[in-house]
Structure formats: C-alpha cells, structure tokens
C-alpha cells in the first residue's frame, strides 16, 4: 500500500498514542500534531526567523519529522536554549 509521508506520520502518531494510552481518539492525534507545529514555530521564532516564515516552515517540518526525533528535540531544547544564552552572554562580555 502506497502512502504519502503525511499519511504515514498520521498512522505513526496513532500507534504511538495507542502504545502510551491504550486508546486513541482523532483529537489525540490532532493535539500531537499541533504540539509539534507549535514547538517548531516557537523554536524558529526564537532563532530569529520571521514569524510568518516560521509558521510555514513548522508546518513542513511537522510532516517529515519522526516522533522519536520530535520527542528527543523537546527534551534537549531547554539545554540548547541555555547554551545559546550562555554563549551569547559570553560573547557580549
């Protein structure tokens, strides 16, 4: 069966949520996709990307990133922000 990447991502999100929660509703999948979209929009804006461009790029990213990569990035994002702030402050001194 041939699926588009977005279809594969949708099915993967259903499976991941099913494994975590035992039962899945379509709203659970939608919330997971929206969480991904918001995360990448915020990260791109924080990196200095124009908000409109960040919104478009986040939409693209959410359709190609695996759940594993997304979850890992969520875990390390605070550390990356801390490191970035430290480096920025160090350069300013």
Secondary structure, 3 states (H helix, E strand, C coil): CCCCHHHHHHHHHHHHHHHHHCCCCHHHHHHHHHHHHHHHHHHHHHCCCCHHHHHHHHHHHHHHCCHHHHHHHHHHHHHHHHHHHHHHHHHHC
